[in-house]
Amino acid sequence: MVKRVLISQPRPAVIEKSPFFELSTKHNVEVDYKPLIKVVGVSLKEFRAQRIEILDHTAVIFTSRNTVDSFFKICEEARITVPESMKYICNTEAVALYLQKYIVYRKRKISFADGSFTSLMELIIKHKSEHFLLALSEPHKPELPDALEKLKMNFSPVILAKTIAADMEGVDPSAYDVMALYSPSDIKSVVENFDIEKLPVISTFGEATLRAALESGLKVKASAPSPEAPSMAKALDIYISKVKRGEDVAEVEVKVDEQKEEFIRAQQSKLMKKSRSRATSAEKR
């Protein structure tokens, strides 16, 4: 039976509004919250070591509020005045609205996707003439910079934040039946601080987290997002329900996202056709 679950996220301000509150009520499971990592901005020295000139770029791609904070902190410390013409491409509306902390929100220069990889890529391609600064945290998923490289976008990746382990004092993995982990950094923190053999069942969020868990030899029995489990709460709900029914739950395996790969190939083809069309038009002139 599953009686206690650890969620590697901060405790929600209003527990009753958390999707895990419904999970705990439905299955009579105790849910604890404990971040295993924390994200901090890089220092000005660390930024300068990357030899990136912010003012050489015309647009910034943000995928998290941490990198937004670090970007404007670096600009302030380096006494860089970001021009009014700078554009901002964000992966979600929440990140776009967060920019109001630092700049006046104008739709003409701030664009946002719906949180999906495909939506963000379509938005970037729409602004393909820009010279992008891709704001990243370390470690990060390689899919975005890899996709921009494949599509021959004019961009510069820059590390603006880094992930470090949180204080593990008081965390006893053996006290839990499941640990829900959200990032490769969570996996690294767990592996470095605890005996793998004594860890409970692991539930992961995201392909990169799942890969890191499997490569580290962890026992993963639940994973999200997927068609049947779009959220971590749903993945845990399915797993706990199966355990209750006495089912033998198989370990999760990595599945290649063919739709994402096909999307990149299709965009490459479109951009190549447009490039040829422009070249042909220029020759006719």
Secondary structure, DSSP 8 states (H G I E B T S, - for coil): ---EEEESS---SSGGGSHHHHHHHHHT-EEEE--SEEEEE--HHHHHTTT--GGG-SEEEES-HHHHHHHHHHHHHTT----TT-EEEESSHHHHHHGGGTS---TTTEEE--SSHHHHHHHHHHTTTS-EEEEEEES--SHHHHHHHHTT--EEEEEEEEEEE---TT--GGG-SEEEE-SHHHHHHHHHHS-GGG--EEEEESHHHHHHHHHTT--EEEEESSSS-SSHHHHHHHHHHHHHTT-----------HHHHHHHHHHHHHHHHHHHHHHHHHHH-
